[in-house]
Amino acid sequence: MDFLKIGVSVGELLITVLMAVGVVFATYRALIHANTDFDEDAEIIKGNMAVGILVAALLLASANIMHQAFVPVSDTIHLYLSSGLAEATNRGALALYALGNLVFAFVIVVFTLSFSLRVFGKLARTRDTRPGKELERGNVAMGVILSSFVLIVSLFVGEGVSSISKALIPRPNVGRMQMMR
């Protein structure tokens, strides 16, 4: 039994549990604070289903993007620990890279989701209809449309965040492979 792999896996599980709770709470607070159109907390307490659907989609979207940022960090840590480079690794620098990457991804989440909702609101606005006002009135159809939009944006942005994360996290050089001709 490889106790190092088990220990790393348990550590990763604990980190992902803490990160999941932290991301959900921080995203919820940040995105509600970023919305100045109406008080989402009050609307949820009143039972506004449209706002509830949108907030749920925002949480799913942020979790998707943050997961895309976490996978390269997790893979790198596994590679360092399983390749025998753990002793020669500056753990502090690796931890700072990982933390910086996750903070950077969180900033991208809040900015992207807030920005995309604002742009969609401006593009979908008509003389008689404003998406934010429709949400505030409880228009569930508008909540579903905005939620779908947010989830689609997160799928595209998540791939970009994953690429940036892979580029920013230093990867160990574990050996060379020679190809025969």
C-alpha positions as a printed Julia matrix, in Angstrom:
181×3 Matrix{Float64}:
   0.0    0.0     0.0
   1.41   3.41   -0.99
   0.82   5.6     2.07
   2.17   8.7     0.33
  -0.5    8.48   -2.39
  -3.19   7.83    0.2
  -2.02  10.79    2.27
  -1.91  13.06   -0.77
  -5.38  11.91   -1.81
  -6.84  12.53    1.65
  -5.15  15.94    1.73
  -6.59  16.76   -1.69
 -10.05  15.7    -0.52
  -9.83  17.99    2.51
  -8.6   20.89    0.38
 -11.38  20.41   -2.18
 -14.05  20.27    0.55
 -12.74  23.48    2.12
 -12.35  25.11   -1.28
 -15.84  24.11   -2.38
 -17.47  25.61    0.7
 -15.25  28.7     0.51
 -15.86  29.23   -3.2
 -19.61  28.84   -2.88
 -19.83  31.26    0.04
 -17.36  33.82   -1.35
 -18.91  33.71   -4.81
 -22.39  34.06   -3.4
 -21.39  37.14   -1.39
 -19.26  38.67   -4.16
 -21.83  38.25   -6.91
 -24.7   39.49   -4.77
 -22.59  42.49   -3.77
 -21.69  43.11   -7.44
 -25.38  43.27   -8.44
 -26.63  46.79   -7.87
 -29.94  46.41   -9.71
 -31.81  44.97   -6.72
 -31.27  43.17   -3.41
 -30.9   39.5    -4.3
 -30.87  38.41   -0.65
 -34.24  40.06   -0.05
 -35.66  38.56   -3.25
 -34.54  35.06   -2.27
 -36.05  35.47    1.2
 -39.33  36.56   -0.45
 -39.27  33.33   -2.48
 -38.48  34.88   -5.87
 -37.9   31.72   -7.9
 -36.35  33.57  -10.85
 -33.62  35.07   -8.68
 -33.09  31.73   -6.92
 -32.59  29.96  -10.24
 -30.1   32.6   -11.38
 -28.13  32.49   -8.12
 -28.01  28.68   -8.31
 -26.66  28.92  -11.87
 -24.08  31.49  -10.76
 -22.89  29.12   -8.05
 -22.67  26.21  -10.49
 -20.85  28.38  -13.03
 -18.33  29.59  -10.47
 -17.75  26.05   -9.22
 -17.12  24.91  -12.79
 -14.55  27.64  -13.43
 -12.82  27.15  -10.08
 -12.67  23.41  -10.67
 -10.95  24.05  -13.98
  -8.35  26.13  -12.1
  -7.9   23.53   -9.36
  -7.23  20.52  -11.6
  -3.81  21.74  -12.86
  -2.82  22.62   -9.27
  -3.83  19.17   -8.08
  -2.07  17.44  -10.97
   1.13  19.37  -10.31
   1.12  18.54   -6.62
   0.54  14.86   -7.42
   3.39  14.94   -9.93
   5.8   16.55   -7.46
   4.96  14.11   -4.71
   4.8   10.94   -6.77
   7.93  11.6    -8.86
  10.34  11.76   -5.95
  10.85  15.51   -6.36
   9.11  16.35   -3.08
  12.38  16.61   -1.15
  13.97  18.92   -3.73
  10.86  21.07   -4.11
  10.42  24.49   -2.58
   7.05  23.75   -1.0
   6.49  27.37   -0.04
   6.89  28.54   -3.63
   4.6   25.78   -4.88
   1.97  26.71   -2.28
   2.19  30.37   -3.3
   1.81  29.46   -6.98
  -1.22  27.32   -6.15
  -2.83  29.95   -3.94
  -2.09  32.72   -6.43
  -3.6   30.64   -9.21
  -6.8   30.03   -7.25
  -7.13  33.69   -6.22
  -6.58  34.72   -9.84
  -9.26  32.26  -10.96
 -11.68  33.61   -8.34
 -11.15  37.17   -9.61
 -11.83  35.9   -13.13
 -15.02  34.21  -11.9
 -16.45  37.3   -10.25
 -15.44  39.65  -13.06
 -16.54  37.36  -15.9
 -19.92  36.44  -14.47
 -20.76  39.99  -13.41
 -19.55  41.43  -16.72
 -21.35  38.84  -18.84
 -24.66  39.42  -17.02
 -24.3   43.18  -17.51
 -23.54  42.78  -21.21
 -26.42  40.35  -21.67
 -28.71  42.77  -19.81
 -27.73  45.58  -22.17
 -28.06  43.44  -25.3
 -31.41  41.91  -24.29
 -32.89  45.22  -23.17
 -35.82  46.48  -25.16
 -37.96  49.53  -24.74
 -40.42  47.58  -22.63
 -38.24  44.91  -21.03
 -35.17  44.98  -18.81
 -33.84  41.57  -17.67
 -32.98  42.82  -14.17
 -36.44  44.24  -13.62
 -38.03  41.06  -14.96
 -36.0   39.03  -12.48
 -37.04  41.32   -9.66
 -40.69  40.81  -10.65
 -40.19  37.04  -10.49
 -40.21  36.24  -14.2
 -39.02  32.61  -14.08
 -38.52  32.44  -17.84
 -36.02  35.29  -17.62
 -34.3   33.53  -14.72
 -33.95  30.35  -16.77
 -32.6   32.22  -19.8
 -30.07  34.18  -17.74
 -29.08  31.0   -15.91
 -28.48  29.16  -19.17
 -26.41  32.09  -20.41
 -24.28  32.07  -17.24
 -23.68  28.31  -17.46
 -22.68  28.54  -21.12
 -20.26  31.38  -20.36
 -18.71  29.3   -17.58
 -18.1   26.38  -19.93
 -16.1   28.58  -22.29
 -14.33  30.59  -19.6
 -13.51  27.44  -17.63
 -11.45  26.1   -20.52
  -9.55  29.38  -20.73
  -8.9   29.4   -16.98
  -7.64  25.82  -17.24
  -5.19  26.83  -19.99
  -3.95  29.83  -18.01
  -3.57  27.7   -14.88
  -1.53  25.11  -16.74
   0.72  27.86  -18.09
   1.21  29.61  -14.74
   1.86  26.61  -12.48
   5.48  25.45  -12.72
   5.67  21.82  -13.77
   8.56  19.61  -12.71
  10.85  18.07  -15.26
  10.74  14.41  -14.26
  12.95  13.01  -16.94
  13.63  12.8   -20.62
  12.3   10.38  -23.16
  14.38   9.39  -26.14
  12.59   8.33  -29.28
  14.14   5.73  -31.56
  14.22   6.31  -35.29
